[in-house]
Amino acid sequence: MIVINIDVMLAKRKMKVSDLADQVGITLANMSVLKNGKAKAIRVETLDKICKVLNCQPGDILEWQDDEDEQEM
């Protein structure tokens, strides 16, 4: 499964999720869906904008974890 680490990057940048949503150009509701890992998909354009605003690489935001790891939790 893919884990979204937007909250980690927001903390590192000392930025609020609402500020990120405004700068990326998506609604706070949609950014919250992404941040909480509930999104089914993300546009490459949106990922590009998030990386630009947070000054990071896509790998700083997206992390793959084996589904077996989730079952152990």
PDB file of N, CA, C and O in Angstrom, chain B, residues numbered from 101:
ATOM      1  N   MET B 101       0.833  -1.174   0.000  1.00  0.00           N
ATOM      2  CA  MET B 101       0.000   0.000   0.000  1.00  0.00           C
ATOM      3  C   MET B 101       0.883   1.245   0.000  1.00  0.00           C
ATOM      4  O   MET B 101       2.032   1.200   0.439  1.00  0.00           O
ATOM      5  N   ILE B 102       0.349   2.333  -0.486  1.00  0.00           N
ATOM      6  CA  ILE B 102       1.069   3.597  -0.531  1.00  0.00           C
ATOM      7  C   ILE B 102       0.630   4.448   0.665  1.00  0.00           C
ATOM      8  O   ILE B 102      -0.563   4.638   0.901  1.00  0.00           O
ATOM      9  N   VAL B 103       1.604   4.951   1.405  1.00  0.00           N
ATOM     10  CA  VAL B 103       1.352   5.812   2.551  1.00  0.00           C
ATOM     11  C   VAL B 103       1.711   7.240   2.145  1.00  0.00           C
ATOM     12  O   VAL B 103       2.754   7.480   1.536  1.00  0.00           O
ATOM     13  N   ILE B 104       0.840   8.177   2.488  1.00  0.00           N
ATOM     14  CA  ILE B 104       1.061   9.590   2.179  1.00  0.00           C
ATOM     15  C   ILE B 104       1.620  10.277   3.421  1.00  0.00           C
ATOM     16  O   ILE B 104       1.003  10.242   4.486  1.00  0.00           O
ATOM     17  N   ASN B 105       2.782  10.898   3.283  1.00  0.00           N
ATOM     18  CA  ASN B 105       3.450  11.543   4.419  1.00  0.00           C
ATOM     19  C   ASN B 105       3.413  13.063   4.328  1.00  0.00           C
ATOM     20  O   ASN B 105       4.389  13.731   4.670  1.00  0.00           O
ATOM     21  N   ILE B 106       2.300  13.608   3.873  1.00  0.00           N
ATOM     22  CA  ILE B 106       2.195  15.068   3.785  1.00  0.00           C
ATOM     23  C   ILE B 106       2.306  15.694   5.164  1.00  0.00           C
ATOM     24  O   ILE B 106       2.921  16.750   5.317  1.00  0.00           O
ATOM     25  N   ASP B 107       1.719  15.058   6.167  1.00  0.00           N
ATOM     26  CA  ASP B 107       1.760  15.618   7.524  1.00  0.00           C
ATOM     27  C   ASP B 107       3.196  15.733   8.041  1.00  0.00           C
ATOM     28  O   ASP B 107       3.524  16.685   8.750  1.00  0.00           O
ATOM     29  N   VAL B 108       4.040  14.780   7.695  1.00  0.00           N
ATOM     30  CA  VAL B 108       5.448  14.819   8.104  1.00  0.00           C
ATOM     31  C   VAL B 108       6.145  16.016   7.466  1.00  0.00           C
ATOM     32  O   VAL B 108       6.875  16.752   8.131  1.00  0.00           O
ATOM     33  N   MET B 109       5.911  16.200   6.172  1.00  0.00           N
ATOM     34  CA  MET B 109       6.543  17.320   5.471  1.00  0.00           C
ATOM     35  C   MET B 109       6.000  18.662   5.960  1.00  0.00           C
ATOM     36  O   MET B 109       6.746  19.637   6.054  1.00  0.00           O
ATOM     37  N   LEU B 110       4.711  18.715   6.269  1.00  0.00           N
ATOM     38  CA  LEU B 110       4.138  19.946   6.814  1.00  0.00           C
ATOM     39  C   LEU B 110       4.804  20.297   8.141  1.00  0.00           C
ATOM     40  O   LEU B 110       5.125  21.460   8.390  1.00  0.00           O
ATOM     41  N   ALA B 111       5.009  19.311   8.979  1.00  0.00           N
ATOM     42  CA  ALA B 111       5.660  19.552  10.273  1.00  0.00           C
ATOM     43  C   ALA B 111       7.093  20.038  10.074  1.00  0.00           C
ATOM     44  O   ALA B 111       7.538  20.960  10.758  1.00  0.00           O
ATOM     45  N   LYS B 112       7.814  19.422   9.143  1.00  0.00           N
ATOM     46  CA  LYS B 112       9.200  19.831   8.876  1.00  0.00           C
ATOM     47  C   LYS B 112       9.272  21.263   8.358  1.00  0.00           C
ATOM     48  O   LYS B 112      10.220  21.992   8.650  1.00  0.00           O
ATOM     49  N   ARG B 113       8.260  21.655   7.588  1.00  0.00           N
ATOM     50  CA  ARG B 113       8.240  23.004   6.993  1.00  0.00           C
ATOM     51  C   ARG B 113       7.492  24.008   7.879  1.00  0.00           C
ATOM     52  O   ARG B 113       7.396  25.191   7.553  1.00  0.00           O
ATOM     53  N   LYS B 114       6.960  23.506   9.015  1.00  0.00           N
ATOM     54  CA  LYS B 114       6.174  24.356   9.938  1.00  0.00           C
ATOM     55  C   LYS B 114       5.071  25.088   9.183  1.00  0.00           C
ATOM     56  O   LYS B 114       4.913  26.304   9.293  1.00  0.00           O
ATOM     57  N   MET B 115       4.314  24.311   8.415  1.00  0.00           N
ATOM     58  CA  MET B 115       3.256  24.860   7.569  1.00  0.00           C
ATOM     59  C   MET B 115       1.922  24.214   7.940  1.00  0.00           C
ATOM     60  O   MET B 115       1.882  23.048   8.333  1.00  0.00           O
ATOM     61  N   LYS B 116       0.859  24.954   7.820  1.00  0.00           N
ATOM     62  CA  LYS B 116      -0.486  24.441   8.077  1.00  0.00           C
ATOM     63  C   LYS B 116      -1.039  23.804   6.813  1.00  0.00           C
ATOM     64  O   LYS B 116      -0.701  24.210   5.701  1.00  0.00           O
ATOM     65  N   VAL B 117      -1.892  22.802   6.993  1.00  0.00           N
ATOM     66  CA  VAL B 117      -2.494  22.119   5.856  1.00  0.00           C
ATOM     67  C   VAL B 117      -3.332  23.092   5.033  1.00  0.00           C
ATOM     68  O   VAL B 117      -3.396  22.965   3.811  1.00  0.00           O
ATOM     69  N   SER B 118      -3.966  24.050   5.675  1.00  0.00           N
ATOM     70  CA  SER B 118      -4.779  25.032   4.941  1.00  0.00           C
ATOM     71  C   SER B 118      -3.897  25.907   4.047  1.00  0.00           C
ATOM     72  O   SER B 118      -4.295  26.254   2.935  1.00  0.00           O
ATOM     73  N   ASP B 119      -2.711  26.261   4.524  1.00  0.00           N
ATOM     74  CA  ASP B 119      -1.783  27.050   3.710  1.00  0.00           C
ATOM     75  C   ASP B 119      -1.311  26.258   2.495  1.00  0.00           C
ATOM     76  O   ASP B 119      -1.205  26.794   1.392  1.00  0.00           O
ATOM     77  N   LEU B 120      -1.030  24.978   2.711  1.00  0.00           N
ATOM     78  CA  LEU B 120      -0.605  24.123   1.592  1.00  0.00           C
ATOM     79  C   LEU B 120      -1.721  24.017   0.566  1.00  0.00           C
ATOM     80  O   LEU B 120      -1.472  24.147  -0.632  1.00  0.00           O
ATOM     81  N   ALA B 121      -2.944  23.785   1.018  1.00  0.00           N
ATOM     82  CA  ALA B 121      -4.084  23.669   0.100  1.00  0.00           C
ATOM     83  C   ALA B 121      -4.238  24.944  -0.725  1.00  0.00           C
ATOM     84  O   ALA B 121      -4.445  24.880  -1.937  1.00  0.00           O
ATOM     85  N   ASP B 122      -4.137  26.105  -0.068  1.00  0.00           N
ATOM     86  CA  ASP B 122      -4.256  27.378  -0.783  1.00  0.00           C
ATOM     87  C   ASP B 122      -3.170  27.531  -1.841  1.00  0.00           C
ATOM     88  O   ASP B 122      -3.448  27.928  -2.973  1.00  0.00           O
ATOM     89  N   GLN B 123      -1.933  27.215  -1.470  1.00  0.00           N
ATOM     90  CA  GLN B 123      -0.814  27.405  -2.396  1.00  0.00           C
ATOM     91  C   GLN B 123      -0.834  26.404  -3.551  1.00  0.00           C
ATOM     92  O   GLN B 123      -0.389  26.712  -4.657  1.00  0.00           O
ATOM     93  N   VAL B 124      -1.354  25.204  -3.285  1.00  0.00           N
ATOM     94  CA  VAL B 124      -1.438  24.175  -4.333  1.00  0.00           C
ATOM     95  C   VAL B 124      -2.636  24.431  -5.243  1.00  0.00           C
ATOM     96  O   VAL B 124      -2.621  24.083  -6.424  1.00  0.00           O
ATOM     97  N   GLY B 125      -3.681  25.050  -4.672  1.00  0.00           N
ATOM     98  CA  GLY B 125      -4.868  25.348  -5.472  1.00  0.00           C
ATOM     99  C   GLY B 125      -5.937  24.281  -5.415  1.00  0.00           C
ATOM    100  O   GLY B 125      -6.711  24.124  -6.359  1.00  0.00           O
ATOM    101  N   ILE B 126      -5.990  23.532  -4.299  1.00  0.00           N
ATOM    102  CA  ILE B 126      -7.070  22.566  -4.119  1.00  0.00           C
ATOM    103  C   ILE B 126      -7.790  22.899  -2.815  1.00  0.00           C
ATOM    104  O   ILE B 126      -7.271  23.635  -1.975  1.00  0.00           O
ATOM    105  N   THR B 127      -8.978  22.351  -2.660  1.00  0.00           N
ATOM    106  CA  THR B 127      -9.760  22.659  -1.468  1.00  0.00           C
ATOM    107  C   THR B 127      -9.122  22.027  -0.234  1.00  0.00           C
ATOM    108  O   THR B 127      -8.391  21.041  -0.327  1.00  0.00           O
ATOM    109  N   LEU B 128      -9.413  22.612   0.906  1.00  0.00           N
ATOM    110  CA  LEU B 128      -8.924  22.056   2.169  1.00  0.00           C
ATOM    111  C   LEU B 128      -9.460  20.641   2.363  1.00  0.00           C
ATOM    112  O   LEU B 128      -8.754  19.769   2.869  1.00  0.00           O
ATOM    113  N   ALA B 129     -10.703  20.417   1.961  1.00  0.00           N
ATOM    114  CA  ALA B 129     -11.298  19.079   2.081  1.00  0.00           C
ATOM    115  C   ALA B 129     -10.506  18.051   1.272  1.00  0.00           C
ATOM    116  O   ALA B 129     -10.214  16.962   1.766  1.00  0.00           O
ATOM    117  N   ASN B 130     -10.159  18.396   0.034  1.00  0.00           N
ATOM    118  CA  ASN B 130      -9.388  17.467  -0.800  1.00  0.00           C
ATOM    119  C   ASN B 130      -7.982  17.264  -0.260  1.00  0.00           C
ATOM    120  O   ASN B 130      -7.455  16.153  -0.312  1.00  0.00           O
ATOM    121  N   MET B 131      -7.365  18.324   0.258  1.00  0.00           N
ATOM    122  CA  MET B 131      -6.026  18.185   0.837  1.00  0.00           C
ATOM    123  C   MET B 131      -6.086  17.294   2.076  1.00  0.00           C
ATOM    124  O   MET B 131      -5.175  16.499   2.309  1.00  0.00           O
ATOM    125  N   SER B 132      -7.137  17.418   2.862  1.00  0.00           N
ATOM    126  CA  SER B 132      -7.298  16.581   4.054  1.00  0.00           C
ATOM    127  C   SER B 132      -7.466  15.112   3.679  1.00  0.00           C
ATOM    128  O   SER B 132      -6.943  14.227   4.355  1.00  0.00           O
ATOM    129  N   VAL B 133      -8.197  14.862   2.598  1.00  0.00           N
ATOM    130  CA  VAL B 133      -8.358  13.490   2.102  1.00  0.00           C
ATOM    131  C   VAL B 133      -6.996  12.920   1.722  1.00  0.00           C
ATOM    132  O   VAL B 133      -6.688  11.773   2.047  1.00  0.00           O
ATOM    133  N   LEU B 134      -6.186  13.713   1.040  1.00  0.00           N
ATOM    134  CA  LEU B 134      -4.834  13.271   0.670  1.00  0.00           C
ATOM    135  C   LEU B 134      -3.985  13.035   1.912  1.00  0.00           C
ATOM    136  O   LEU B 134      -3.345  11.993   2.049  1.00  0.00           O
ATOM    137  N   LYS B 135      -3.985  14.012   2.813  1.00  0.00           N
ATOM    138  CA  LYS B 135      -3.140  13.969   4.006  1.00  0.00           C
ATOM    139  C   LYS B 135      -3.477  12.770   4.888  1.00  0.00           C
ATOM    140  O   LYS B 135      -2.589  12.164   5.487  1.00  0.00           O
ATOM    141  N   ASN B 136      -4.751  12.433   4.964  1.00  0.00           N
ATOM    142  CA  ASN B 136      -5.189  11.335   5.819  1.00  0.00           C
ATOM    143  C   ASN B 136      -5.118   9.971   5.143  1.00  0.00           C
ATOM    144  O   ASN B 136      -5.515   8.967   5.733  1.00  0.00           O
ATOM    145  N   GLY B 137      -4.613   9.928   3.909  1.00  0.00           N
ATOM    146  CA  GLY B 137      -4.428   8.657   3.214  1.00  0.00           C
ATOM    147  C   GLY B 137      -5.714   8.036   2.714  1.00  0.00           C
ATOM    148  O   GLY B 137      -5.755   6.834   2.451  1.00  0.00           O
ATOM    149  N   LYS B 138      -6.760   8.825   2.579  1.00  0.00           N
ATOM    150  CA  LYS B 138      -8.059   8.301   2.137  1.00  0.00           C
ATOM    151  C   LYS B 138      -8.275   8.452   0.634  1.00  0.00           C
ATOM    152  O   LYS B 138      -9.277   7.972   0.103  1.00  0.00           O
ATOM    153  N   ALA B 139      -7.351   9.110  -0.054  1.00  0.00           N
ATOM    154  CA  ALA B 139      -7.491   9.338  -1.496  1.00  0.00           C
ATOM    155  C   ALA B 139      -7.274   8.047  -2.268  1.00  0.00           C
ATOM    156  O   ALA B 139      -6.423   7.231  -1.914  1.00  0.00           O
ATOM    157  N   LYS B 140      -8.043   7.878  -3.313  1.00  0.00           N
ATOM    158  CA  LYS B 140      -7.889   6.714  -4.191  1.00  0.00           C
ATOM    159  C   LYS B 140      -6.851   6.987  -5.272  1.00  0.00           C
ATOM    160  O   LYS B 140      -6.274   6.059  -5.838  1.00  0.00           O
ATOM    161  N   ALA B 141      -6.617   8.273  -5.557  1.00  0.00           N
ATOM    162  CA  ALA B 141      -5.679   8.649  -6.616  1.00  0.00           C
ATOM    163  C   ALA B 141      -5.198  10.071  -6.353  1.00  0.00           C
ATOM    164  O   ALA B 141      -5.808  10.823  -5.593  1.00  0.00           O
ATOM    165  N   ILE B 142      -4.086  10.419  -7.002  1.00  0.00           N
ATOM    166  CA  ILE B 142      -3.579  11.784  -6.958  1.00  0.00           C
ATOM    167  C   ILE B 142      -3.066  12.131  -8.347  1.00  0.00           C
ATOM    168  O   ILE B 142      -2.343  11.350  -8.965  1.00  0.00           O
ATOM    169  N   ARG B 143      -3.436  13.288  -8.824  1.00  0.00           N
ATOM    170  CA  ARG B 143      -2.957  13.728 -10.132  1.00  0.00           C
ATOM    171  C   ARG B 143      -1.467  14.054 -10.040  1.00  0.00           C
ATOM    172  O   ARG B 143      -0.998  14.579  -9.030  1.00  0.00           O
ATOM    173  N   VAL B 144      -0.748  13.742 -11.082  1.00  0.00           N
ATOM    174  CA  VAL B 144       0.675  14.061 -11.131  1.00  0.00           C
ATOM    175  C   VAL B 144       0.856  15.579 -11.024  1.00  0.00           C
ATOM    176  O   VAL B 144       1.804  16.048 -10.393  1.00  0.00           O
ATOM    177  N   GLU B 145      -0.028  16.326 -11.624  1.00  0.00           N
ATOM    178  CA  GLU B 145       0.026  17.794 -11.562  1.00  0.00           C
ATOM    179  C   GLU B 145      -0.104  18.269 -10.104  1.00  0.00           C
ATOM    180  O   GLU B 145       0.607  19.182  -9.682  1.00  0.00           O
ATOM    181  N   THR B 146      -0.999  17.656  -9.351  1.00  0.00           N
ATOM    182  CA  THR B 146      -1.174  18.024  -7.939  1.00  0.00           C
ATOM    183  C   THR B 146       0.062  17.648  -7.139  1.00  0.00           C
ATOM    184  O   THR B 146       0.522  18.429  -6.306  1.00  0.00           O
ATOM    185  N   LEU B 147       0.602  16.464  -7.381  1.00  0.00           N
ATOM    186  CA  LEU B 147       1.822  16.029  -6.702  1.00  0.00           C
ATOM    187  C   LEU B 147       2.973  16.981  -7.020  1.00  0.00           C
ATOM    188  O   LEU B 147       3.768  17.319  -6.143  1.00  0.00           O
ATOM    189  N   ASP B 148       3.055  17.406  -8.268  1.00  0.00           N
ATOM    190  CA  ASP B 148       4.080  18.365  -8.677  1.00  0.00           C
ATOM    191  C   ASP B 148       3.956  19.665  -7.894  1.00  0.00           C
ATOM    192  O   ASP B 148       4.954  20.196  -7.406  1.00  0.00           O
ATOM    193  N   LYS B 149       2.749  20.173  -7.774  1.00  0.00           N
ATOM    194  CA  LYS B 149       2.530  21.430  -7.047  1.00  0.00           C
ATOM    195  C   LYS B 149       2.852  21.275  -5.558  1.00  0.00           C
ATOM    196  O   LYS B 149       3.442  22.171  -4.954  1.00  0.00           O
ATOM    197  N   ILE B 150       2.468  20.146  -4.969  1.00  0.00           N
ATOM    198  CA  ILE B 150       2.762  19.900  -3.555  1.00  0.00           C
ATOM    199  C   ILE B 150       4.272  19.884  -3.349  1.00  0.00           C
ATOM    200  O   ILE B 150       4.779  20.501  -2.411  1.00  0.00           O
ATOM    201  N   CYS B 151       4.988  19.184  -4.219  1.00  0.00           N
ATOM    202  CA  CYS B 151       6.448  19.115  -4.107  1.00  0.00           C
ATOM    203  C   CYS B 151       7.082  20.489  -4.281  1.00  0.00           C
ATOM    204  O   CYS B 151       8.049  20.826  -3.598  1.00  0.00           O
ATOM    205  N   LYS B 152       6.531  21.280  -5.200  1.00  0.00           N
ATOM    206  CA  LYS B 152       7.056  22.618  -5.434  1.00  0.00           C
ATOM    207  C   LYS B 152       6.882  23.482  -4.182  1.00  0.00           C
ATOM    208  O   LYS B 152       7.818  24.162  -3.760  1.00  0.00           O
ATOM    209  N   VAL B 153       5.686  23.456  -3.590  1.00  0.00           N
ATOM    210  CA  VAL B 153       5.401  24.269  -2.405  1.00  0.00           C
ATOM    211  C   VAL B 153       6.228  23.800  -1.210  1.00  0.00           C
ATOM    212  O   VAL B 153       6.755  24.626  -0.463  1.00  0.00           O
ATOM    213  N   LEU B 154       6.346  22.497  -1.021  1.00  0.00           N
ATOM    214  CA  LEU B 154       7.075  21.955   0.127  1.00  0.00           C
ATOM    215  C   LEU B 154       8.573  21.821  -0.142  1.00  0.00           C
ATOM    216  O   LEU B 154       9.341  21.470   0.754  1.00  0.00           O
ATOM    217  N   ASN B 155       8.987  22.104  -1.387  1.00  0.00           N
ATOM    218  CA  ASN B 155      10.392  21.988  -1.775  1.00  0.00           C
ATOM    219  C   ASN B 155      10.942  20.604  -1.410  1.00  0.00           C
ATOM    220  O   ASN B 155      11.912  20.469  -0.664  1.00  0.00           O
ATOM    221  N   CYS B 156      10.281  19.585  -1.966  1.00  0.00           N
ATOM    222  CA  CYS B 156      10.669  18.212  -1.655  1.00  0.00           C
ATOM    223  C   CYS B 156      10.518  17.333  -2.894  1.00  0.00           C
ATOM    224  O   CYS B 156      10.051  17.788  -3.938  1.00  0.00           O
ATOM    225  N   GLN B 157      10.909  16.093  -2.768  1.00  0.00           N
ATOM    226  CA  GLN B 157      10.781  15.101  -3.833  1.00  0.00           C
ATOM    227  C   GLN B 157       9.505  14.276  -3.598  1.00  0.00           C
ATOM    228  O   GLN B 157       9.049  14.164  -2.460  1.00  0.00           O
ATOM    229  N   PRO B 158       8.925  13.698  -4.660  1.00  0.00           N
ATOM    230  CA  PRO B 158       7.745  12.849  -4.478  1.00  0.00           C
ATOM    231  C   PRO B 158       7.983  11.731  -3.458  1.00  0.00           C
ATOM    232  O   PRO B 158       7.064  11.355  -2.731  1.00  0.00           O
ATOM    233  N   GLY B 159       9.200  11.202  -3.402  1.00  0.00           N
ATOM    234  CA  GLY B 159       9.524  10.146  -2.447  1.00  0.00           C
ATOM    235  C   GLY B 159       9.508  10.603  -1.001  1.00  0.00           C
ATOM    236  O   GLY B 159       9.449   9.777  -0.090  1.00  0.00           O
ATOM    237  N   ASP B 160       9.559  11.919  -0.780  1.00  0.00           N
ATOM    238  CA  ASP B 160       9.433  12.442   0.574  1.00  0.00           C
ATOM    239  C   ASP B 160       7.986  12.388   1.051  1.00  0.00           C
ATOM    240  O   ASP B 160       7.712  12.404   2.251  1.00  0.00           O
ATOM    241  N   ILE B 161       7.067  12.325   0.095  1.00  0.00           N
ATOM    242  CA  ILE B 161       5.638  12.338   0.402  1.00  0.00           C
ATOM    243  C   ILE B 161       5.022  10.946   0.283  1.00  0.00           C
ATOM    244  O   ILE B 161       4.179  10.569   1.097  1.00  0.00           O
ATOM    245  N   LEU B 162       5.435  10.190  -0.716  1.00  0.00           N
ATOM    246  CA  LEU B 162       4.864   8.864  -0.979  1.00  0.00           C
ATOM    247  C   LEU B 162       5.806   7.769  -0.497  1.00  0.00           C
ATOM    248  O   LEU B 162       7.007   7.796  -0.765  1.00  0.00           O
ATOM    249  N   GLU B 163       5.237   6.811   0.217  1.00  0.00           N
ATOM    250  CA  GLU B 163       6.033   5.693   0.736  1.00  0.00           C
ATOM    251  C   GLU B 163       5.253   4.396   0.518  1.00  0.00           C
ATOM    252  O   GLU B 163       4.061   4.321   0.819  1.00  0.00           O
ATOM    253  N   TRP B 164       5.928   3.389   0.000  1.00  0.00           N
ATOM    254  CA  TRP B 164       5.290   2.089  -0.176  1.00  0.00           C
ATOM    255  C   TRP B 164       5.560   1.228   1.037  1.00  0.00           C
ATOM    256  O   TRP B 164       6.694   1.134   1.506  1.00  0.00           O
ATOM    257  N   GLN B 165       4.494   0.586   1.552  1.00  0.00           N
ATOM    258  CA  GLN B 165       4.636  -0.372   2.637  1.00  0.00           C
ATOM    259  C   GLN B 165       3.944  -1.661   2.229  1.00  0.00           C
ATOM    260  O   GLN B 165       2.878  -1.647   1.614  1.00  0.00           O
ATOM    261  N   ASP B 166       4.562  -2.759   2.578  1.00  0.00           N
ATOM    262  CA  ASP B 166       3.988  -4.066   2.302  1.00  0.00           C
ATOM    263  C   ASP B 166       2.676  -4.198   3.065  1.00  0.00           C
ATOM    264  O   ASP B 166       2.596  -3.813   4.231  1.00  0.00           O
ATOM    265  N   ASP B 167       1.655  -4.737   2.419  1.00  0.00           N
ATOM    266  CA  ASP B 167       0.352  -4.930   3.069  1.00  0.00           C
ATOM    267  C   ASP B 167       0.469  -5.814   4.303  1.00  0.00           C
ATOM    268  O   ASP B 167      -0.339  -5.693   5.223  1.00  0.00           O
ATOM    269  N   GLU B 168       1.465  -6.705   4.338  1.00  0.00           N
ATOM    270  CA  GLU B 168       1.661  -7.562   5.513  1.00  0.00           C
ATOM    271  C   GLU B 168       2.042  -6.731   6.735  1.00  0.00           C
ATOM    272  O   GLU B 168       1.677  -7.075   7.858  1.00  0.00           O
ATOM    273  N   ASP B 169       2.783  -5.627   6.518  1.00  0.00           N
ATOM    274  CA  ASP B 169       3.157  -4.745   7.618  1.00  0.00           C
ATOM    275  C   ASP B 169       1.905  -4.162   8.270  1.00  0.00           C
ATOM    276  O   ASP B 169       1.853  -4.009   9.490  1.00  0.00           O
ATOM    277  N   GLU B 170       0.899  -3.836   7.463  1.00  0.00           N
ATOM    278  CA  GLU B 170      -0.339  -3.258   7.976  1.00  0.00           C
ATOM    279  C   GLU B 170      -1.083  -4.278   8.841  1.00  0.00           C
ATOM    280  O   GLU B 170      -1.656  -3.921   9.871  1.00  0.00           O
ATOM    281  N   GLN B 171      -1.074  -5.541   8.424  1.00  0.00           N
ATOM    282  CA  GLN B 171      -1.783  -6.576   9.173  1.00  0.00           C
ATOM    283  C   GLN B 171      -1.142  -6.828  10.530  1.00  0.00           C
ATOM    284  O   GLN B 171      -1.836  -7.215  11.470  1.00  0.00           O
ATOM    285  N   GLU B 172       0.169  -6.618  10.653  1.00  0.00           N
ATOM    286  CA  GLU B 172       0.863  -6.844  11.908  1.00  0.00           C
ATOM    287  C   GLU B 172       0.542  -5.781  12.943  1.00  0.00           C
ATOM    288  O   GLU B 172       0.704  -6.013  14.141  1.00  0.00           O
ATOM    289  N   MET B 173       0.080  -4.600  12.487  1.00  0.00           N
ATOM    290  CA  MET B 173      -0.203  -3.491  13.402  1.00  0.00           C
ATOM    291  C   MET B 173      -1.439  -3.708  14.183  1.00  0.00           C
ATOM    292  O   MET B 173      -1.812  -2.863  14.996  1.00  0.00           O
TER     293      MET B 173
END
